[in-house]
Amino acid sequence: MSGIKELDQCYVASTYGRFPAVLKEGKGSEVFDEDGKRYIDMGSGIGVNLFGYSDEVWKQAVVEQLNALQHTSNLYYTGPCAKLAEQLCRRTGLKKVFFCNSGAEANECAIKAARRYAEINLGPEYTTIITLNNSFHGRTLTTLAATGQAKFHELFQPLTPGFVHADANDLEGLEVLLKAYPTAAVMIECVQGEGGVNVLETSYIEGITKLAETYGFLLIDDEVQTGNGRTGKLFAYMHTDVVPDIVTTAKGLGGGLPIGACMLGGKVQDIFHPGDNGSTFGGNPAVCAGALANLNRLDEAFLEEVNRKSAHIFERLSNQPGIRSLSGKGLMIGIEPEQGTAASLAQKILEGGVLVLTAGGNKVRLLPPLNIPDELLDEALDVILQAFASQKG
């Protein structure tokens, strides 16, 4: 066992089931461990490293800002924070942004905004947030309660009350809950990442907005993983004609530094007043400078390349030995094996020099850097295909 592994196991809280690799340095879509073994990264830090490791544009923006002003409190104005908020609002049509440090915090902010809106506009009893089974919204007590997977609830009772869960793509079932519970908001992921890379039907998402007109609730769209170009659009809801009332994002926006953003639409743009919410590091200038560098490159031409690579992956993996099914959108893809477990396959793929993730529903999950070169993508797919084929007996 390496010294790093020994230190980790001795001193770091045992909250992660780590793969047996000590990563040391990387560039682009490749990363090397402490022994010099090279891996192609098809997980990008769970969708964080949009442009891979040590991206020069992102790094330059962050370093320049570090040399000027690395942090100041939110008692003062800073340029990167204001400019990033402007860019997000202009490109989404949403009106204001609350910055924080993570997707869970962004989702907490969305829940706060929805409950405050409902109290004012619907009545104090309208506190319920309806989320979907197989969803994942974070690991705080409140966002765990929002998460529609019982396995995450078992150890930490009592969770924050006020959440009920509906089946995805079932509008009739959703309306049953709307009639039973005074509802402040319905919260969805357009593609459920951790829950199995499950794509919501467009008709279902659009149907929720019609129900919102009847019942008065808000639509919250959790784009922590699907946002920032991951699905081939800037945000996954843009594959539909729907504009949610609140959109949250994180992960890829920061490109490797922690950030969360809760984007507020017209109904809730002024729901918060000074002191109603806050975050010491929210809107940090260095993080926001890096996020701006990422966002500025996600133009239509780049997103077309994301969709081209996505089509190539689906083509190469379709109807191949050992693969039962494929799911996902853009460069967010789930692969269900015919035999064996996703965890054992991920380990086998790691041994072949490729990093992948797993997801619910016994799936191997792919979240490669959006700019992964074609030759590295095909090399990684060769390893993945070989691993799946070897499971077929």
N, C-alpha and C positions, 0 to 999 in steps of 0.2 A: 504494500500500500504506500502511495506517495505521501510525502510530508504534508501537502496541501489537503489531501483527503483526511489524514489523521487530525489535522487542526480543525477542519470543518466538522468532523464527527464528534470532536471533543468540545467545541465551543459554540457551534452554530445550532440554533434551535432545530429540532428534528421535524420540520414541517414539509420537507420536500423528499420525494423519492427520486434521487438523482441518477442519471446515467453515469457509468463508470468512465468518464472522460474529464480531464482537467484542462479546460480551454485556456490558451495563453495569449494568442494574438490572431488577428484576422484582417483580411482586406477584401472588400467586395463581398462576393458570395462564398468565399473560402475562409476557413478558420483552422488553426493548428493547435494541437494539444501540447502538453509539456514535453512529450517525447518526440515532437516534430511530425506526428501523423496528421495528414491533411484530410479535412472533411468539406464536403459541399453542404452548405446550410440551407435546408428546405423548411426551416422553422422560423428563421429570422427573429429569434428571441421572443417567440409567440407573437409574431406579427408586428414587432417594434421596429426592427432595422429595415425601414422601407427601402433604403438604398445600400443595404449591406453594412459591412464593418468599415469603420474608419473612412467614411465617405468624405471626400475632400471639400465639397461645397458646404455640407453641413458643418464639418469641423472648422472651416475657416470662419463661418458665421458665428459659431459658438466662441471660438478663441478670441476673435475681435471684440466681442461683447464682454468676455471675461477680462480683457485688458482695459476695458473702459469702466464697467460697473457690473460686478457679478451678482449683487443682490441689494435691494433696498426694500423697506416694508411697503405695504399697500396704503400707507399714509401719504405716499407721494406718487406722482405720475412718472411713467417711464415709456419711452418710445416703442420698444419691441412689443410690449403688452398691448398697447393701443393699436399698433399696426396689425398685429396678428388678429385681434378681435375684428378690426375693419375688414380684413381679407376673408375671414370666416363668414361674416355677415353678408358681404357683397356676393359671395359665391354660393350661399345657401338661401338667401332671402330672409333668414332669421334676423332678429333685431339687436340682441345684446348677448354678451358672453360672460359667464363666470368661470374663472380659471382656478384650478386646484392642482393636485399632484397625481391623481390616478383616476381610472375609470370608476372605481367604487365611489370615490368622493363626488365625481360628476353625477353619478346616478343618485346619490344621496341628495344632492342639490336639486335634481329634477323632481324627486319625490317631495321635497320640501316645497318647491314652487307649485306643484300640482295640488298639494293639500291646502296650501294657503289660498290659491285661486279658488278652489272648490268651497272653502269656508266662506269666502267673500261672495261668490256668485251663485252657489247652489245651496249652501246651508252647512252648519257645523257638523251635521251627521254624515256628510259626504267625505269620508276619509279613506275608503277602500281603494287600493291599487290592485288591478287585475293584471297578472303576468301569465306567461305561458308555461306549460309543462315542458321540461327539457331546456328551459332557459338558464342563463347564468348571468348574474348582475353584480357580483362582487362578494367580498368576504367580511365586511362589517356585519354587525348583528342585523341591521336593517336591510342591507342588500342581500344577505343570506336569506332573510325572510322573503325577499322579492324573488329569489332564485327558485325556479320550479323543479327542484330535484331533492327528494327527501333525504338522500344520502348526505347532503350538506347540512341538514337541519339537526341531525340526531344528537350531536355532542354538545350543543350550545343552547339548549332550551333554558328559559323561555326566550324566543326570538321576538323582535318587534312585531306587535300585532297590526292587523289591518291589511293583510295580503291574502288573496285567493288566486288559484291557478286554473287556467282554462286550457283545453286542448287546442293546439295549433290548427289552423285551417278549418275551424268549425265555428261558423258565425252563429248558428242556432244555439250551440252550447254557450257561447259567449253571451248571447242575449239573455239566456236563462240566468246567468250570474248577474247581469246588469239589472235585471228585475228584482233579484234577491238582495243585492248589496248596493247601498248608496255609494256610487263610484266616482272618485276624483279623477282617475286616469287609467288608461290601458297602456301597458308598457311592453314593447316587443323588441326582438332582434330580427331584422329582415333575413338574416342567415344566422341560425343558432350555432355558434362556434363550438364551445366546450360540450354542448349538449348533443353533438352528433353531426355538425355541418349540415343542418337541415334548412332548406330554403323555404320561406313562407310563400304561399301562392299570392300572386299580384292581386287576384280578385278578393282574397281574404284581407289584405292590407287596405285595399280600397273600400271594402265592405265595412271595416272598422270605422272609417271616417264617416260613412253614412249613419252608422249607429251613434257616432259622437254628435251628429246634428240633432238626433232625437233625444239623447239622454244627457247631453251637455258636458260629458267628460273630456279630458285632454288626451291626446295621443303622444306618448313618450317613445322615442326611437333610440334604443341603445346601440350606438355605432362604435363602441369601444374597440372592437376587433374589425368590423366591416368597413369602417371609415377610412378616409385618406387614400382612396384609390384602390383599396384591396379587392373590391369586387368588379373593377372595371369602370366604375363611376366614382366621382369624388366621394359621394356617400351612397350607400346601398339603396336608400329610399328613392334615389333618383332614377332607378329602374322602373318606377311607377309614376303615376301622376299625383301622388300624395305629397304634401308638405306637412310634416309633423309639427305639433305645437312646441315640442321640446326635443332637441337632439343632443345626445351626449357622445363624446369621443375621448380617446386617449391614445395609448400604445403608439401606433405609427406616426402620429402627429409630432411626437417628441423626438423620434428617430434614435432613441437611446438614452435620453434624459427624461425624468419623470414629469408628466403633464397630464392634466385632465381638463376637459372643457365642457361646460353645460351651456348650450346655445338655446336662447329663449326667443320664441316667436312673439307675434304681436299681442296675443292675449295675456302673456305673462312677462312682457319685457320690463314692466315697471313694478313687478310684484315684490321685489326686494328693496329695502331702504337701508341706509347706513346702520350697521350693527346686526342686521338680520342674518347674515352669513359671512364667512370669512375663511382665509387660508394664509398662513404665514408665508409659504413659498409659492402660492398661487400667482401666476403671471410673472414668475422670475425672469428677469431680462435675458439671461444667457439661454435658458430653455426656450423662451419665446423667439429669440433670434434664430436658433436652430430650426424651430418649427416653421418659421417663415421661409427659410431656405428650402425646406421640404415641400411646403405647400405651393410655393411659386413654380415648382417643376412639374406639378401634377396638372398639366394642360391636356387638351383633347388628344393631341398627337401621342403623348406619353400613355394616356389611358387606352388608346387604340392598341398600343403595343402590349399592354396588360391583357387585353381581350384576345389578342392573337396568340400570346403564349398560353393562355387558358385553353383556347380551342386545341392547341397542339397537345397539351397534357391530356385532355379528355380523349383526344383521338388515339394517343399512344397507349392509354390505359384501358380503353374500352374493349370488352370481349377478350380479355387476356387471361391466361391460366392463373387460377388461384384468387381471382378478383370476383366477388359476388356482385358488388354494386359501386357506383360512384355518385357523389353528391357535391353540391357547392356551386360557387359562382366566382368568376374571375380567378384570382390566384389564392383562393380559399377553398380547398378541395378535401373531401373525405373519401377514403377508400376502405370498403368493407371486405374482409377476407372470406373466402369460402370455408377455410379451416384455420384453426389456431387463433391466437389472441393478437390484438393490435399491439399490446405491450411486448410480446415475444418477437413480433415482426419488427417493431421499432428498434429493438436491441440487435437483431440480425442485420438490419439496414445500417445501423451505426457501425457494426463491425466491417461492413462493406465501404465505409467512408462517407456516409451521408447522414445528416441529422434530420429527423422528422419528429412529429408530435403524435399524440393520440387524442381521441375524443370519445364522447359517449356513443353508445351503439356499436362498440367494438370496432372503431375505425382508426386507421392511420390518417393523420391530418397533415396536409401540406400548406405551408404559408411562406413560400420563398420570397426573398427580396424582389421587389417589383421590377428591378432592372437586371435580374439575373441573366447573364449571357446565354444565348441559345446552346452553345456547345456544353456549358456546364449543366444546363437544364437537362439536356439529353443524356449526359453522363450519369446524372443523378437518377433519372428515370430508368436507365438500364439496371442500376443496382436495385431499385425498388421493384421492378418487374421480376428480376431474378429471385428476390426474396419471396415474393408472393407465389411465384411458380413453384418454388421449393416446398411450399406448404401443402401443395395439392398432392394428395396420395391416392 
